[in-house]
Amino acid sequence: MELKITSKTEKSFLGRKEFVLKGKSATTPSKVELKEEVAKLTSSAPELVVIKKVNQQFGRQDFEVSAYAYDNEKSFKEFEKEKKKKVEGAAA
């Protein structure tokens, strides 16, 4: 998978950097794979990287990714919602 940064915006008040990246891959990469690649490119910890959006047109190998890289865990927890965990046996 090839990946390069096309846009970088620093939001110091929010304690994060916002990135737009373009890449090329035979298949759409998973968010976990993208998170690790973005962490390498931005010199951030993988647990402080959030993949917001992955755009890929059907049949094309090119894709675009929107991602946030937080400066510290405090700002990460302040602005990112925790995902709800499914409870087994709960009535729907």
MIGUTI-820751 format. One record per residue: chain; residue number from 1; y, z, x of N, C-alpha, C in turn. Coordinates in pm, 1 decimal, padded with zeros to 6 digits. Example, Ala and Ser with C-alpha at 12.3 -4.5 7.8 and 13.67 -1.06 7.14 Angstrom:
<marmars>
   mol   seq       n.py       n.pz       n.px      ca.py      ca.pz      ca.px       c.py       c.pz       c.px
     A     1   -00569.0    00780.0    01319.0   -00450.0    00780.0    01230.0   -00330.0    00780.0    01320.0
     A     2   -00225.0    00708.0    01285.0   -00106.0    00714.0    01367.0    00003.0    00787.0    01290.0
</marmars>
This chain:
<marmars>
   mol   seq       n.py       n.pz       n.px      ca.py      ca.pz      ca.px       c.py       c.pz       c.px
     A     1   -00117.6    00000.0    00083.9    00000.0    00000.0    00000.0    00124.2    00000.0    00088.6
     A     2    00212.6   -00094.1    00061.7    00341.8   -00101.1    00130.5    00446.3   -00035.2    00041.2
     A     3    00535.4    00041.8    00100.7    00637.9    00110.2    00023.5    00763.7    00123.3    00108.5
     A     4    00880.6    00087.9    00051.3    01006.0    00104.5    00125.7    01116.1    00152.6    00031.7
     A     5    01208.1    00229.3    00086.8    01318.7    00286.2    00010.2    01426.0    00179.6   -00007.7
     A     6    01466.3    00156.1   -00133.6    01573.0    00059.2   -00160.9    01704.1    00128.5   -00197.6
     A     7    01695.1    00252.0   -00247.8    01815.6    00324.0   -00287.2    01794.0    00473.4   -00268.1
     A     8    01897.9    00541.3   -00218.9    01891.0    00686.8   -00198.7    02023.1    00747.4   -00245.7
     A     9    02013.1    00847.8   -00332.7    02131.6    00917.6   -00381.7    02111.7    01066.6   -00359.2
     A    10    02206.9    01129.7   -00294.3    02196.8    01274.1   -00269.8    02271.7    01349.1   -00378.6
     A    11    02204.0    01440.0   -00444.5    02263.8    01525.0   -00547.7    02259.1    01668.6   -00494.9
     A    12    02356.3    01704.2   -00411.1    02353.9    01834.5   -00345.4    02369.4    01949.7   -00444.5
     A    13    02441.4    01926.8   -00554.1    02457.5    02031.5   -00655.4    02322.6    02066.4   -00719.5
     A    14    02236.8    01966.9   -00737.4    02104.1    01988.9   -00796.0    01999.0    02020.8   -00690.2
     A    15    02034.6    02007.7   -00564.4    01941.2    02038.3   -00456.4    01830.1    01935.7   -00443.6
     A    16    01863.4    01807.6   -00466.3    01760.2    01704.8   -00456.6    01820.2    01572.1   -00411.7
     A    17    01730.3    01484.7   -00369.2    01765.2    01346.9   -00337.1    01687.6    01258.4   -00433.6
     A    18    01754.2    01156.1   -00486.5    01689.5    01064.4   -00579.8    01665.5    00932.2   -00507.7
     A    19    01545.0    00880.5   -00520.6    01506.0    00758.7   -00450.6    01456.5    00653.4   -00548.2
     A    20    01483.8    00529.5   -00514.1    01420.6    00415.4   -00579.3    01348.8    00341.8   -00467.2
     A    21    01219.6    00319.0   -00488.1    01137.7    00256.2   -00385.6    01070.7    00132.1   -00444.0
     A    22    01047.3    00034.2   -00359.7    00972.8   -00084.6   -00400.2    00849.2   -00093.0   -00313.9
     A    23    00741.6   -00139.7   -00376.1    00617.4   -00147.6   -00303.3    00532.4   -00263.6   -00348.4
     A    24    00420.7   -00279.8   -00278.8    00327.1   -00386.6   -00308.3    00186.2   -00329.8   -00291.6
     A    25    00102.7   -00354.4   -00392.7   -00034.1   -00304.8   -00388.3   -00118.0   -00389.2   -00483.0
     A    26   -00245.0   -00405.2   -00451.6   -00334.3   -00484.2   -00537.1   -00352.7   -00417.5   -00673.1
     A    27   -00351.3   -00285.8   -00676.8   -00363.9   -00211.7   -00802.3   -00247.0   -00115.2   -00814.3
     A    28   -00220.0   -00069.6   -00935.2   -00113.2    00027.9   -00954.7   -00156.9    00159.8   -00891.2
     A    29   -00081.0    00211.9   -00796.6   -00119.3    00337.4   -00731.8   -00102.1    00456.1   -00826.4
     A    30   -00181.7    00559.4   -00804.5   -00170.8    00679.7   -00886.5   -00047.2    00758.8   -00843.9
     A    31   -00003.7    00849.6   -00931.6    00113.0    00931.9   -00899.1    00084.8    01022.8   -00780.0
     A    32   -00040.0    01064.7   -00764.1   -00076.3    01150.1   -00650.0   -00060.7    01072.4   -00519.5
     A    33   -00109.8    00948.0   -00516.3   -00094.8    00865.1   -00396.2    00052.2    00839.2   -00366.1
     A    34    00128.1    00807.9   -00470.2    00270.8    00782.1   -00451.6    00344.8    00905.1   -00402.3
     A    35    00309.8    01020.4   -00456.4    00375.2    01145.5   -00416.7    00357.4    01169.2   -00266.5
     A    36    00237.6    01145.2   -00215.2    00212.3    01166.5   -00072.7    00286.1    01064.1    00013.4
     A    37    00290.0    00938.4   -00032.4    00361.2    00834.7    00042.5    00511.9    00860.9    00044.1
     A    38    00567.0    00900.2   -00071.0    00710.6    00930.4   -00078.4    00742.7    01050.9    00009.9
     A    39    00656.7    01150.7    00011.1    00678.0    01268.8    00095.7    00683.1    01229.2    00243.2
     A    40    00595.2    01137.6    00284.5    00596.1    01091.0    00423.6    00725.8    01017.2    00456.2
     A    41    00766.5    00927.0    00365.9    00887.1    00847.1    00390.9    01014.8    00930.5    00391.5
     A    42    01019.1    01035.9    00310.3    01140.9    01115.4    00296.4    01138.2    01243.9    00378.3
     A    43    01031.7    01268.0    00451.0    01014.9    01389.7    00531.5    01027.6    01514.6    00444.5
     A    44    00965.3    01512.3    00327.7    00966.4    01625.4    00234.7    00824.3    01677.5    00217.4
     A    45    00814.3    01797.6    00163.3    00683.5    01853.4    00131.2    00632.5    01786.3    00003.0
     A    46    00504.5    01748.9   -00004.0    00451.8    01681.4   -00123.4    00469.4    01761.6   -00252.0
     A    47    00467.7    01894.3   -00242.8    00482.0    01976.2   -00363.8    00625.6    01978.4   -00416.3
     A    48    00721.7    01928.1   -00337.1    00861.4    01922.1   -00380.5    00903.9    01780.8   -00421.5
     A    49    00808.1    01689.6   -00429.0    00835.4    01551.0   -00469.0    00787.2    01531.7   -00612.3
     A    50    00871.1    01466.3   -00693.4    00836.9    01437.9   -00832.3    00849.6    01287.6   -00854.3
     A    51    00743.8    01225.9   -00903.7    00746.7    01083.9   -00938.6    00790.5    01074.8   -01083.8
     A    52    00904.4    01014.5   -01107.8    00958.8    01006.1   -01243.7    00908.5    00882.8   -01317.8
     A    53    00899.1    00770.9   -01249.4    00866.4    00647.1   -01318.8    00801.8    00547.4   -01223.1
     A    54    00703.8    00473.9   -01273.6    00642.0    00365.1   -01197.9    00646.5    00241.8   -01287.1
     A    55    00714.0    00138.1   -01241.7    00724.3    00013.0   -01317.4    00645.7   -00095.8   -01245.9
     A    56    00553.8   -00158.8   -01318.3    00480.9   -00272.3   -01264.0    00453.9   -00368.9   -01378.2
     A    57    00486.8   -00494.0   -01357.9    00460.9   -00593.5   -01460.2    00314.7   -00636.4   -01453.4
     A    58    00260.3   -00668.1   -01568.1    00120.5   -00707.8   -01577.3    00093.7   -00830.3   -01489.1
     A    59   -00010.3   -00819.6   -01407.4   -00050.6   -00931.5   -01323.4    00025.5   -00945.8   -01193.1
     A    60    00121.8   -00859.5   -01166.5    00199.8   -00867.3   -01043.0    00157.4   -00756.4   -00947.9
     A    61    00174.8   -00779.9   -00821.2    00140.1   -00678.7   -00722.1    00260.2   -00592.6   -00684.5
     A    62    00380.2   -00635.1   -00721.5    00501.5   -00559.5   -00690.0    00522.0   -00448.1   -00792.3
     A    63    00576.0   -00336.0   -00747.0    00608.7   -00226.2   -00838.1    00731.8   -00153.3   -00787.6
     A    64    00794.4   -00077.4   -00877.6    00913.7    00000.7   -00844.5    00890.4    00144.7   -00886.2
     A    65    00933.5    00237.3   -00803.5    00911.0    00379.6   -00826.3    01044.1    00454.0   -00823.3
     A    66    01063.7    00543.9   -00919.4    01177.0    00636.6   -00917.6    01121.4    00774.5   -00885.4
     A    67    01179.7    00840.2   -00786.1    01126.7    00969.6   -00742.3    01239.9    01063.9   -00703.4
     A    68    01212.3    01193.9   -00715.8    01303.8    01298.5   -00671.0    01234.6    01376.6   -00559.6
     A    69    01311.7    01412.3   -00456.8    01262.7    01500.1   -00350.4    01356.8    01620.1   -00345.2
     A    70    01305.3    01736.6   -00380.8    01386.7    01858.2   -00384.8    01396.6    01920.7   -00246.8
     A    71    01509.8    01988.4   -00222.3    01534.4    02051.7   -00093.2    01454.2    02180.0   -00075.9
     A    72    01435.5    02254.6   -00185.5    01361.4    02381.0   -00176.5    01291.1    02409.0   -00308.9
     A    73    01204.1    02508.1   -00306.6    01123.2    02541.3   -00424.0    01207.6    02599.8   -00537.1
     A    74    01314.6    02669.4   -00501.7    01401.0    02730.5   -00604.1    01462.7    02623.3   -00694.2
     A    75    01521.0    02520.0   -00634.5    01581.6    02413.6   -00715.4    01475.0    02332.1   -00788.1
     A    76    01357.5    02317.5   -00728.5    01246.7    02247.7   -00795.2    01208.9    02319.6   -00924.7
     A    77    01190.9    02450.2   -00916.2    01151.3    02527.9   -01034.3    01262.7    02534.7   -01138.1
     A    78    01386.2    02530.1   -01093.5    01499.5    02539.9   -01184.9    01515.8    02413.6   -01271.1
     A    79    01487.5    02296.7   -01213.1    01515.0    02172.1   -01283.9    01392.5    02098.4   -01335.6
     A    80    01275.1    02132.2   -01289.3    01153.1    02065.6   -01335.9    01076.0    02157.4   -01429.5
     A    81    01035.0    02102.8   -01543.0    00958.0    02180.8   -01639.2    00814.2    02193.5   -01591.5
     A    82    00755.4    02307.0   -01620.5    00615.7    02327.2   -01588.6    00531.6    02258.5   -01694.3
     A    83    00427.5    02190.0   -01652.5    00342.1    02121.1   -01747.9    00257.6    02223.0   -01822.9
     A    84    00244.7    02200.4   -01952.8    00163.0    02290.9   -02033.9    00015.9    02263.5   -02007.6
     A    85   -00060.0    02367.9   -02001.9   -00204.4    02355.1   -01980.0   -00273.9    02359.4   -02115.4
     A    86   -00376.2    02276.2   -02128.0   -00452.9    02275.5   -02252.2   -00538.1    02401.6   -02260.6
     A    87   -00543.4    02457.7   -02379.5   -00625.8    02574.9   -02402.6   -00746.4    02530.5   -02482.1
     A    88   -00864.0    02554.9   -02428.0   -00985.6    02515.0   -02498.4   -01007.8    02603.1   -02619.7
     A    89   -01053.3    02540.5   -02726.8   -01084.2    02616.3   -02848.4   -00963.6    02642.5   -02936.3
     A    90   -00846.7    02595.0   -02896.6   -00727.3    02616.6   -02977.8   -00724.3    02514.9   -03091.7
     A    91   -00681.5    02558.5   -03208.2   -00672.9    02468.6   -03323.1   -00554.1    02374.3   -03305.4
     A    92   -00575.3    02250.3   -03340.1   -00469.3    02151.8   -03322.5   -00388.7    02132.6   -03448.0
</marmars>
